[in-house]
Amino acid sequence: MSRIQEQDWHHSGSSCCSPFGTCMLSWCCPCIAHGRSHHRVKNDGNMSDYSCCNLSCCAYTALGFIGLSFILPMISRGDMRAKYHLKGNGCKDCMCACCCGPCDLTQQDKESTWRENQRDKMNSQPAKVEYMQYQQQYPPQQQHGNYGQGGM
């Protein structure tokens, strides 16, 4: 059984200040940042039915009231590693989520966005070209006893 080669994370955890909007969201409303990246990963990048107040956001907030808000980002990080075949392990996931939650959330948001965009580019088909349409082919008309159109 062959194992798929693990890849490096495209976005570093230490580059959490850009984009600034994602950074601020992770610091000020981490539940929304978590819910957004979790939704993106679970729905293969489809954000059409995304709501900022979703179940993941509410669960993050509820765990935050008892001081355990790091648990969901830690689990999501493991899910991302498994889905995108990224390097790391459970211990690193726990350390990232516990030591700097906003940086971890920013990295997860940027990584999931980038990975899903790459996946979409690979799965997209070339655009349909209008002039490449086939004419409908009809069976040839049968001649009944006449050799040609003039007859004898």
Summary of the structure (lengths in Angstrom):
residues: 152
radius of gyration: 26.8
end to end distance: 77.0
largest distance: 101.5
contacts: 364
relative contact order: 0.17
helix: 53%
strand: 1%
